[in-house]
């Protein structure tokens, strides 16, 4: 495993399990985009699939449901990192398959 793989793992572990305002289980759910709490489900799904469509209203809806700005930020970062990780893994798998390494 290369240095970039190690660094990527360390970043993911820190974001999901390190100190934060959002509970680790909430962060893991946002990372996976599965089992996300109803208060932030729409926001996290948008961040994951259509980040450019996130609006102030999406953030305000989460805040109105009792989610703090810090938690919203952390969950959005987790959702972004999770989607980027899935996309990277899919791209690397496709590349490996194309060159016959699998």
MOPAC internal coordinates of N, CA, C and O (Angstrom, degrees):
PM7 1SCF
backbone

  N    0.0000 0     0.00 0     0.00 0    0    0    0
  C    1.4513 1     0.00 0     0.00 0    1    0    0
  C    1.5234 1   108.05 1     0.00 0    2    1    0
  O    1.2310 1   121.03 1   -48.05 1    3    2    1
  N    1.3224 1   115.64 1   131.95 1    3    2    1
  C    1.4501 1   119.75 1  -177.50 1    5    3    2
  C    1.5164 1   112.76 1   -80.04 1    6    5    3
  O    1.2310 1   122.04 1    -9.24 1    7    6    5
  N    1.3350 1   113.70 1   170.76 1    7    6    5
  C    1.4643 1   119.50 1   179.49 1    9    7    6
  C    1.5213 1   112.09 1   -58.40 1   10    9    7
  O    1.2310 1   120.08 1   141.18 1   11   10    9
  N    1.3386 1   117.46 1   -38.82 1   11   10    9
  C    1.4673 1   119.40 1  -179.37 1   13   11   10
  C    1.5242 1   111.01 1   -65.06 1   14   13   11
  O    1.2310 1   119.93 1   144.77 1   15   14   13
  N    1.3356 1   117.74 1   -35.23 1   15   14   13
  C    1.4650 1   120.42 1   176.73 1   17   15   14
  C    1.5198 1   110.80 1   -65.52 1   18   17   15
  O    1.2310 1   120.60 1   138.37 1   19   18   17
  N    1.3004 1   116.46 1   -41.63 1   19   18   17
  C    1.4683 1   121.19 1   179.09 1   21   19   18
  C    1.5245 1   110.44 1   -64.32 1   22   21   19
  O    1.2310 1   120.62 1   133.84 1   23   22   21
  N    1.3056 1   116.42 1   -46.16 1   23   22   21
  C    1.4665 1   120.22 1   179.48 1   25   23   22
  C    1.5212 1   110.88 1   -62.88 1   26   25   23
  O    1.2310 1   120.37 1   139.36 1   27   26   25
  N    1.3214 1   116.90 1   -40.64 1   27   26   25
  C    1.4633 1   120.71 1   178.66 1   29   27   26
  C    1.5300 1   110.51 1   -61.23 1   30   29   27
  O    1.2310 1   120.24 1   135.58 1   31   30   29
  N    1.3300 1   117.15 1   -44.42 1   31   30   29
  C    1.4598 1   121.21 1   177.85 1   33   31   30
  C    1.5231 1   111.82 1   -61.71 1   34   33   31
  O    1.2310 1   120.43 1   137.87 1   35   34   33
  N    1.3256 1   116.79 1   -42.13 1   35   34   33
  C    1.4679 1   121.60 1  -179.96 1   37   35   34
  C    1.5308 1   110.28 1   -63.57 1   38   37   35
  O    1.2310 1   120.19 1   136.70 1   39   38   37
  N    1.3162 1   117.24 1   -43.30 1   39   38   37
  C    1.4638 1   120.65 1   179.46 1   41   39   38
  C    1.5262 1   110.26 1   -63.02 1   42   41   39
  O    1.2310 1   120.49 1   133.39 1   43   42   41
  N    1.3216 1   116.67 1   -46.61 1   43   42   41
  C    1.4672 1   120.14 1  -179.55 1   45   43   42
  C    1.5179 1   110.69 1   -61.68 1   46   45   43
  O    1.2310 1   120.29 1   134.50 1   47   46   45
  N    1.3192 1   117.05 1   -45.50 1   47   46   45
  C    1.4656 1   120.35 1   179.01 1   49   47   46
  C    1.5253 1   111.19 1   -60.39 1   50   49   47
  O    1.2310 1   120.29 1   135.98 1   51   50   49
  N    1.3085 1   117.06 1   -44.02 1   51   50   49
  C    1.4748 1   121.35 1  -179.15 1   53   51   50
  C    1.5218 1   111.10 1   -63.51 1   54   53   51
  O    1.2310 1   120.80 1   135.54 1   55   54   53
  N    1.3293 1   116.07 1   -44.46 1   55   54   53
  C    1.4632 1   120.36 1  -178.35 1   57   55   54
  C    1.5258 1   110.93 1   -66.35 1   58   57   55
  O    1.2310 1   120.35 1   140.62 1   59   58   57
  N    1.3195 1   116.94 1   -39.38 1   59   58   57
  C    1.4590 1   119.96 1  -175.89 1   61   59   58
  C    1.5229 1   113.48 1   -84.01 1   62   61   59
  O    1.2310 1   120.01 1   145.51 1   63   62   61
  N    1.3134 1   117.59 1   -34.49 1   63   62   61
  C    1.4603 1   120.52 1  -171.12 1   65   63   62
  C    1.5211 1   114.58 1  -115.06 1   66   65   63
  O    1.2310 1   119.87 1   165.82 1   67   66   65
  N    1.3144 1   117.86 1   -14.18 1   67   66   65
  C    1.4585 1   120.87 1  -177.23 1   69   67   66
  C    1.5159 1   112.10 1   -73.49 1   70   69   67
  O    1.2310 1   120.65 1    -1.23 1   71   70   69
  N    1.3194 1   116.36 1   178.77 1   71   70   69
  C    1.4654 1   120.30 1   178.84 1   73   71   70
  C    1.5304 1   110.79 1   -60.27 1   74   73   71
  O    1.2310 1   121.23 1   -35.70 1   75   74   73
  N    1.3001 1   115.26 1   144.30 1   75   74   73
  C    1.4538 1   119.68 1   178.31 1   77   75   74
  C    1.5093 1   110.67 1  -173.82 1   78   77   75
  O    1.2310 1   120.80 1    -6.50 1   79   78   77
  N    1.2938 1   116.07 1   173.50 1   79   78   77
  C    1.4684 1   121.60 1   178.20 1   81   79   78
  C    1.5263 1   110.61 1   -82.03 1   82   81   79
  O    1.2310 1   120.20 1   140.81 1   83   82   81
  N    1.3326 1   117.21 1   -39.19 1   83   82   81
  C    1.4641 1   120.99 1   177.95 1   85   83   82
  C    1.5295 1   108.26 1   -80.36 1   86   85   83
  O    1.2310 1   120.83 1   -37.76 1   87   86   85
  N    1.3180 1   116.02 1   142.24 1   87   86   85
  C    1.4631 1   120.73 1   179.43 1   89   87   86
  C    1.5347 1   110.11 1   -64.48 1   90   89   87
  O    1.2310 1   120.25 1   -33.97 1   91   90   89
  N    1.3266 1   117.13 1   146.03 1   91   90   89
  C    1.4649 1   119.76 1   179.70 1   93   91   90
  C    1.5242 1   113.52 1   -53.18 1   94   93   91
  O    1.2310 1   119.81 1   142.11 1   95   94   93
  N    1.3283 1   117.96 1   -37.89 1   95   94   93
  C    1.4696 1   119.05 1   180.00 1   97   95   94
  C    1.5318 1   111.11 1   -66.69 1   98   97   95
  O    1.2310 1   119.99 1   147.26 1   99   98   97
  N    1.3352 1   117.63 1   -32.74 1   99   98   97
  C    1.4634 1   120.83 1   175.27 1  101   99   98
  C    1.5261 1   110.48 1   -68.48 1  102  101   99
  O    1.2310 1   120.99 1   139.95 1  103  102  101
  N    1.3233 1   115.71 1   -40.05 1  103  102  101
  C    1.4621 1   119.76 1   179.74 1  105  103  102
  C    1.5238 1   110.85 1   -66.33 1  106  105  103
  O    1.2310 1   120.63 1   138.03 1  107  106  105
  N    1.3398 1   116.39 1   -41.97 1  107  106  105
  C    1.4749 1   119.83 1   178.13 1  109  107  106
  C    1.5251 1   110.82 1   -63.69 1  110  109  107
  O    1.2310 1   120.29 1   140.35 1  111  110  109
  N    1.3318 1   117.06 1   -39.65 1  111  110  109
  C    1.4629 1   120.46 1   178.56 1  113  111  110
  C    1.5314 1   110.63 1   -63.90 1  114  113  111
  O    1.2310 1   120.05 1   137.00 1  115  114  113
  N    1.3203 1   117.52 1   -43.00 1  115  114  113
  C    1.4643 1   120.87 1   178.36 1  117  115  114
  C    1.5247 1   110.52 1   -64.87 1  118  117  115
  O    1.2310 1   119.95 1   139.25 1  119  118  117
  N    1.3266 1   117.71 1   -40.75 1  119  118  117
  C    1.4632 1   122.40 1   178.24 1  121  119  118
  C    1.5318 1   110.01 1   -58.16 1  122  121  119
  O    1.2310 1   120.63 1   135.04 1  123  122  121
  N    1.3373 1   116.41 1   -44.96 1  123  122  121
  C    1.4642 1   121.76 1  -177.72 1  125  123  122
  C    1.5263 1   112.28 1   -84.46 1  126  125  123
  O    1.2310 1   120.18 1   166.28 1  127  126  125
  N    1.3326 1   117.26 1   -13.72 1  127  126  125
  C    1.4565 1   123.53 1  -172.40 1  129  127  126
  C    1.5332 1   110.37 1    53.35 1  130  129  127
  O    1.2310 1   121.52 1  -136.55 1  131  130  129
  N    1.3238 1   114.70 1    43.45 1  131  130  129
  C    1.4680 1   122.15 1   178.33 1  133  131  130
  C    1.5245 1   108.07 1  -141.46 1  134  133  131
  O    1.2310 1   120.95 1   -44.95 1  135  134  133
  N    1.3094 1   115.79 1   135.05 1  135  134  133
  C    1.4570 1   119.75 1   178.45 1  137  135  134
  C    1.5179 1   113.67 1    69.76 1  138  137  135
  O    1.2310 1   120.42 1  -154.46 1  139  138  137
  N    1.3120 1   116.81 1    25.54 1  139  138  137
  C    1.4671 1   121.59 1  -178.86 1  141  139  138
  C    1.5268 1   109.27 1   -72.57 1  142  141  139
  O    1.2310 1   120.69 1   -41.63 1  143  142  141
  N    1.3214 1   116.28 1   138.37 1  143  142  141
  C    1.4619 1   121.83 1   179.73 1  145  143  142
  C    1.5323 1   110.39 1   -57.40 1  146  145  143
  O    1.2310 1   120.42 1   -37.48 1  147  146  145
  N    1.3291 1   116.79 1   142.52 1  147  146  145
  C    1.4713 1   120.46 1  -179.26 1  149  147  146
  C    1.5295 1   113.76 1   -53.12 1  150  149  147
  O    1.2310 1   120.04 1   145.94 1  151  150  149
  N    1.3275 1   117.53 1   -34.06 1  151  150  149
  C    1.4697 1   120.83 1  -176.83 1  153  151  150
  C    1.5203 1   113.02 1   -61.42 1  154  153  151
  O    1.2310 1   120.13 1   153.52 1  155  154  153
  N    1.3304 1   117.35 1   -26.48 1  155  154  153
  C    1.4677 1   120.27 1  -177.54 1  157  155  154
  C    1.5331 1   113.03 1  -124.39 1  158  157  155
  O    1.2310 1   120.24 1  -173.58 1  159  158  157
  N    1.3242 1   117.14 1     6.42 1  159  158  157
  C    1.4691 1   120.45 1  -175.21 1  161  159  158
  C    1.5290 1   112.51 1   -56.58 1  162  161  159
  O    1.2310 1   119.92 1   130.63 1  163  162  161
  N    1.3214 1   117.77 1   -49.37 1  163  162  161
  C    1.4694 1   120.62 1  -178.87 1  165  163  162
  C    1.5177 1   110.94 1   -62.18 1  166  165  163
  O    1.2310 1   120.60 1   134.62 1  167  166  165
  N    1.3113 1   116.47 1   -45.38 1  167  166  165
  C    1.4585 1   121.04 1  -179.92 1  169  167  166
  C    1.5205 1   111.14 1   -60.51 1  170  169  167
  O    1.2310 1   120.20 1   130.99 1  171  170  169
  N    1.3245 1   117.23 1   -49.01 1  171  170  169
  C    1.4716 1   120.82 1  -177.29 1  173  171  170
  C    1.5232 1   110.72 1   -66.15 1  174  173  171
  O    1.2310 1   120.07 1   140.85 1  175  174  173
  N    1.3171 1   117.47 1   -39.15 1  175  174  173
  C    1.4578 1   119.64 1   178.00 1  177  175  174
  C    1.5283 1   110.86 1   -63.74 1  178  177  175
  O    1.2310 1   120.53 1   140.24 1  179  178  177
  N    1.3210 1   116.59 1   -39.76 1  179  178  177
  C    1.4654 1   119.48 1   177.02 1  181  179  178
  C    1.5239 1   111.07 1   -65.74 1  182  181  179
  O    1.2310 1   120.28 1   135.27 1  183  182  181
  N    1.3176 1   117.08 1   -44.73 1  183  182  181
  C    1.4676 1   120.28 1   178.95 1  185  183  182
  C    1.5293 1   109.49 1   -57.99 1  186  185  183
  O    1.2310 1   120.77 1   138.76 1  187  186  185
  N    1.3182 1   116.14 1   -41.24 1  187  186  185
  C    1.4613 1   121.29 1  -176.94 1  189  187  186
  C    1.5218 1   112.22 1   -69.63 1  190  189  187
  O    1.2310 1   120.32 1   135.43 1  191  190  189
  N    1.3100 1   117.00 1   -44.57 1  191  190  189
  C    1.4731 1   119.62 1  -170.55 1  193  191  190
  C    1.5213 1   115.34 1  -106.36 1  194  193  191
  O    1.2310 1   119.84 1   151.87 1  195  194  193
  N    1.3299 1   117.92 1   -28.13 1  195  194  193
  C    1.4689 1   121.35 1  -175.70 1  197  195  194
  C    1.5241 1   109.39 1  -148.26 1  198  197  195
  O    1.2310 1   120.24 1  -116.65 1  199  198  197
  N    1.3072 1   117.14 1    63.35 1  199  198  197
  C    1.4673 1   120.70 1  -173.61 1  201  199  198
  C    1.5251 1   112.55 1   -54.74 1  202  201  199
  O    1.2310 1   120.33 1   148.27 1  203  202  201
  N    1.3032 1   116.97 1   -31.73 1  203  202  201
  C    1.4649 1   119.72 1  -178.72 1  205  203  202
  C    1.5270 1   112.33 1   -68.63 1  206  205  203
  O    1.2310 1   120.28 1   167.65 1  207  206  205
  N    1.3283 1   117.06 1   -12.35 1  207  206  205
  C    1.4645 1   120.84 1  -179.71 1  209  207  206
  C    1.5359 1   113.33 1   -93.44 1  210  209  207
  O    1.2310 1   119.90 1   176.41 1  211  210  209
  N    1.3303 1   117.80 1    -3.59 1  211  210  209
  C    1.4686 1   120.54 1   179.32 1  213  211  210
  C    1.5281 1   108.64 1   -65.29 1  214  213  211
  O    1.2310 1   121.57 1   -47.46 1  215  214  213
  N    1.3263 1   114.60 1   132.54 1  215  214  213
  C    1.4648 1   120.33 1  -178.01 1  217  215  214
  C    1.5321 1   110.41 1  -119.54 1  218  217  215
  O    1.2310 1   121.62 1   -13.19 1  219  218  217
  N    1.3049 1   114.51 1   166.81 1  219  218  217
  C    1.4622 1   120.04 1   173.63 1  221  219  218
  C    1.5249 1   110.14 1   -58.26 1  222  221  219
  O    1.2310 1   120.65 1   145.22 1  223  222  221
  N    1.3216 1   116.37 1   -34.78 1  223  222  221
  C    1.4586 1   120.52 1  -179.49 1  225  223  222
  C    1.5330 1   111.25 1   -64.16 1  226  225  223
  O    1.2310 1   120.08 1   143.57 1  227  226  225
  N    1.3355 1   117.45 1   -36.43 1  227  226  225
  C    1.4640 1   120.60 1   177.34 1  229  227  226
  C    1.5270 1   110.39 1   -62.43 1  230  229  227
  O    1.2310 1   120.83 1   136.00 1  231  230  229
  N    1.3044 1   116.02 1   -44.00 1  231  230  229
  C    1.4663 1   121.05 1   179.27 1  233  231  230
  C    1.5245 1   109.85 1   -67.21 1  234  233  231
  O    1.2310 1   120.18 1   136.30 1  235  234  233
  N    1.3111 1   117.26 1   -43.70 1  235  234  233
  C    1.4631 1   121.00 1   179.59 1  237  235  234
  C    1.5273 1   111.46 1   -63.30 1  238  237  235
  O    1.2310 1   119.95 1   143.92 1  239  238  237
  N    1.3212 1   117.71 1   -36.08 1  239  238  237
  C    1.4713 1   120.52 1   177.97 1  241  239  238
  C    1.5276 1   110.58 1   -63.95 1  242  241  239
  O    1.2310 1   120.66 1   138.63 1  243  242  241
  N    1.3188 1   116.34 1   -41.37 1  243  242  241
  C    1.4714 1   119.69 1   177.64 1  245  243  242
  C    1.5284 1   110.07 1   -65.37 1  246  245  243
  O    1.2310 1   120.42 1   137.91 1  247  246  245
  N    1.3239 1   116.80 1   -42.09 1  247  246  245
  C    1.4669 1   119.88 1   178.55 1  249  247  246
  C    1.5278 1   110.78 1   -63.98 1  250  249  247
  O    1.2310 1   120.09 1   139.79 1  251  250  249
  N    1.3176 1   117.43 1   -40.21 1  251  250  249
  C    1.4607 1   121.28 1   179.32 1  253  251  250
  C    1.5262 1   111.45 1   -64.61 1  254  253  251
  O    1.2310 1   120.54 1   154.28 1  255  254  253
  N    1.3396 1   116.58 1   -25.72 1  255  254  253
  C    1.4668 1   121.41 1   178.21 1  257  255  254
  C    1.5216 1   111.85 1   -84.87 1  258  257  255
  O    1.2310 1   120.29 1  -177.29 1  259  258  257
  N    1.3500 1   117.05 1     2.71 1  259  258  257
  C    1.4557 1   120.66 1   174.79 1  261  259  258
  C    1.5177 1   115.40 1   100.35 1  262  261  259
  O    1.2310 1   119.97 1  -171.90 1  263  262  261
  N    1.3269 1   117.67 1     8.10 1  263  262  261
  C    1.4638 1   121.18 1   179.24 1  265  263  262
  C    1.5291 1   107.76 1   -89.13 1  266  265  263
  O    1.2310 1   120.43 1   -48.02 1  267  266  265
  N    1.3272 1   116.78 1   131.98 1  267  266  265
  C    1.4680 1   119.99 1  -178.19 1  269  267  266
  C    1.5220 1   110.48 1   -78.51 1  270  269  267
  O    1.2310 1   121.22 1   -17.58 1  271  270  269
  N    1.3255 1   115.26 1   162.42 1  271  270  269
  C    1.4659 1   120.19 1   177.52 1  273  271  270
  C    1.5210 1   111.41 1   -60.23 1  274  273  271
  O    1.2310 1   119.99 1   140.66 1  275  274  273
  N    1.3273 1   117.63 1   -39.34 1  275  274  273
  C    1.4675 1   120.70 1   178.26 1  277  275  274
  C    1.5269 1   110.83 1   -62.66 1  278  277  275
  O    1.2310 1   120.61 1   136.53 1  279  278  277
  N    1.3305 1   116.43 1   -43.47 1  279  278  277
  C    1.4617 1   119.84 1   178.51 1  281  279  278
  C    1.5241 1   111.17 1   -64.14 1  282  281  279
  O    1.2310 1   120.34 1   137.62 1  283  282  281
  N    1.3221 1   116.96 1   -42.38 1  283  282  281
  C    1.4631 1   121.31 1   178.18 1  285  283  282
  C    1.5210 1   109.86 1   -58.98 1  286  285  283
  O    1.2310 1   120.50 1   133.19 1  287  286  285
  N    1.3238 1   116.64 1   -46.81 1  287  286  285
  C    1.4611 1   120.30 1   179.00 1  289  287  286
  C    1.5262 1   111.06 1   -58.83 1  290  289  287
  O    1.2310 1   120.53 1   130.25 1  291  290  289
  N    1.3268 1   116.59 1   -49.75 1  291  290  289
  C    1.4635 1   120.62 1  -178.20 1  293  291  290
  C    1.5304 1   111.57 1   -61.06 1  294  293  291
  O    1.2310 1   120.43 1   136.92 1  295  294  293
  N    1.3223 1   116.77 1   -43.08 1  295  294  293
  C    1.4570 1   120.17 1  -178.94 1  297  295  294
  C    1.5252 1   111.16 1   -67.88 1  298  297  295
  O    1.2310 1   120.18 1   143.40 1  299  298  297
  N    1.3241 1   117.27 1   -36.60 1  299  298  297
  C    1.4661 1   120.31 1   176.59 1  301  299  298
  C    1.5320 1   110.81 1   -65.25 1  302  301  299
  O    1.2310 1   120.38 1   139.64 1  303  302  301
  N    1.3197 1   116.88 1   -40.36 1  303  302  301
  C    1.4668 1   120.65 1   176.66 1  305  303  302
  C    1.5261 1   109.99 1   -62.56 1  306  305  303
  O    1.2310 1   120.34 1   135.89 1  307  306  305
  N    1.3309 1   116.95 1   -44.11 1  307  306  305
  C    1.4649 1   120.82 1   179.40 1  309  307  306
  C    1.5212 1   111.35 1   -62.08 1  310  309  307
  O    1.2310 1   120.65 1   135.95 1  311  310  309
  N    1.3324 1   116.35 1   -44.05 1  311  310  309
  C    1.4604 1   120.47 1   179.11 1  313  311  310
  C    1.5257 1   110.74 1   -62.60 1  314  313  311
  O    1.2310 1   120.19 1   137.01 1  315  314  313
  N    1.3202 1   117.24 1   -42.99 1  315  314  313
  C    1.4697 1   121.61 1   179.05 1  317  315  314
  C    1.5155 1   111.30 1   -63.91 1  318  317  315
  O    1.2310 1   120.81 1   134.41 1  319  318  317
  N    1.3115 1   116.05 1   -45.59 1  319  318  317
  C    1.4624 1   120.98 1  -179.66 1  321  319  318
  C    1.5268 1   110.69 1   -65.18 1  322  321  319
  O    1.2310 1   120.47 1   140.47 1  323  322  321
  N    1.3178 1   116.71 1   -39.53 1  323  322  321
  C    1.4595 1   120.25 1   178.43 1  325  323  322
  C    1.5192 1   111.59 1   -63.01 1  326  325  323
  O    1.2310 1   120.37 1   132.99 1  327  326  325
  N    1.3180 1   116.91 1   -47.01 1  327  326  325
  C    1.4630 1   120.08 1   179.76 1  329  327  326
  C    1.5217 1   111.13 1   -65.12 1  330  329  327
  O    1.2310 1   120.10 1   137.60 1  331  330  329
  N    1.3155 1   117.41 1   -42.40 1  331  330  329
  C    1.4679 1   120.53 1   178.14 1  333  331  330
  C    1.5290 1   110.92 1   -61.63 1  334  333  331
  O    1.2310 1   120.52 1   141.06 1  335  334  333
  N    1.3237 1   116.60 1   -38.94 1  335  334  333
  C    1.4626 1   121.23 1   178.84 1  337  335  334
  C    1.5237 1   110.48 1   -64.85 1  338  337  335
  O    1.2310 1   120.11 1   134.85 1  339  338  337
  N    1.3264 1   117.40 1   -45.15 1  339  338  337
  C    1.4680 1   120.50 1   178.51 1  341  339  338
  C    1.5203 1   111.21 1   -62.36 1  342  341  339
  O    1.2310 1   120.37 1   138.75 1  343  342  341
  N    1.3188 1   116.90 1   -41.25 1  343  342  341
  C    1.4590 1   120.15 1   179.50 1  345  343  342
  C    1.5278 1   111.23 1   -66.44 1  346  345  343
  O    1.2310 1   120.30 1   138.07 1  347  346  345
  N    1.3229 1   117.03 1   -41.93 1  347  346  345
  C    1.4584 1   120.50 1   178.17 1  349  347  346
  C    1.5252 1   110.98 1   -62.79 1  350  349  347
  O    1.2310 1   120.68 1   134.05 1  351  350  349
  N    1.3293 1   116.30 1   -45.95 1  351  350  349
  C    1.4666 1   119.83 1   179.82 1  353  351  350
  C    1.5189 1   111.40 1   -61.79 1  354  353  351
  O    1.2310 1   119.76 1   139.88 1  355  354  353
  N    1.3286 1   118.05 1   -40.12 1  355  354  353
  C    1.4645 1   121.26 1   177.74 1  357  355  354
  C    1.5227 1   111.10 1   -65.36 1  358  357  355
  O    1.2310 1   120.51 1   138.20 1  359  358  357
  N    1.3205 1   116.64 1   -41.80 1  359  358  357
  C    1.4614 1   120.37 1   179.47 1  361  359  358
  C    1.5262 1   111.28 1   -65.38 1  362  361  359
  O    1.2310 1   120.36 1   136.80 1  363  362  361
  N    1.3275 1   116.91 1   -43.20 1  363  362  361
  C    1.4652 1   120.13 1   179.10 1  365  363  362
  C    1.5218 1   111.17 1   -65.65 1  366  365  363
  O    1.2310 1   120.06 1   141.54 1  367  366  365
  N    1.3263 1   117.49 1   -38.46 1  367  366  365
  C    1.4663 1   120.84 1   177.54 1  369  367  366
  C    1.5247 1   110.39 1   -64.89 1  370  369  367
  O    1.2310 1   120.37 1   138.54 1  371  370  369
  N    1.3213 1   116.90 1   -41.46 1  371  370  369
  C    1.4670 1   120.32 1   178.39 1  373  371  370
  C    1.5293 1   110.73 1   -64.67 1  374  373  371
  O    1.2310 1   120.53 1   139.05 1  375  374  373
  N    1.3065 1   116.59 1   -40.95 1  375  374  373
  C    1.4585 1   121.01 1   178.30 1  377  375  374
  C    1.5206 1   110.92 1   -64.04 1  378  377  375
  O    1.2310 1   120.71 1   134.24 1  379  378  377
  N    1.3337 1   116.24 1   -45.76 1  379  378  377
  C    1.4631 1   120.28 1   177.52 1  381  379  378
  C    1.5183 1   111.24 1   -59.38 1  382  381  379
  O    1.2310 1   120.42 1   137.14 1  383  382  381
  N    1.3200 1   116.80 1   -42.86 1  383  382  381
  C    1.4638 1   120.87 1   179.68 1  385  383  382
  C    1.5254 1   111.07 1   -65.42 1  386  385  383
  O    1.2310 1   120.54 1   141.64 1  387  386  385
  N    1.3248 1   116.57 1   -38.36 1  387  386  385
  C    1.4566 1   120.51 1  -178.32 1  389  387  386
  C    1.5163 1   112.74 1   -67.69 1  390  389  387
  O    1.2310 1   120.08 1   148.36 1  391  390  389
  N    1.3161 1   117.45 1   -31.64 1  391  390  389
  C    1.4576 1   120.27 1  -178.99 1  393  391  390
  C    1.5301 1   111.90 1   -99.34 1  394  393  391
  O    1.2310 1   120.94 1  -176.58 1  395  394  393
  N    1.3389 1   115.82 1     3.42 1  395  394  393
  C    1.4633 1   119.99 1   174.46 1  397  395  394
  C    1.5014 1   116.39 1    78.87 1  398  397  395
  O    1.2310 1   119.85 1  -154.94 1  399  398  397
  N    1.3293 1   117.90 1    25.06 1  399  398  397
  C    1.4665 1   120.83 1  -179.53 1  401  399  398
  C    1.5195 1   112.93 1   -87.79 1  402  401  399
  O    1.2310 1   119.88 1   179.94 1  403  402  401
  N    1.3020 1   117.84 1    -0.06 1  403  402  401
  C    1.4761 1   118.86 1  -178.82 1  405  403  402
  C    1.4890 1   110.93 1  -118.99 1  406  405  403
  O    1.2310 1   120.10 1   180.00 1  407  406  405

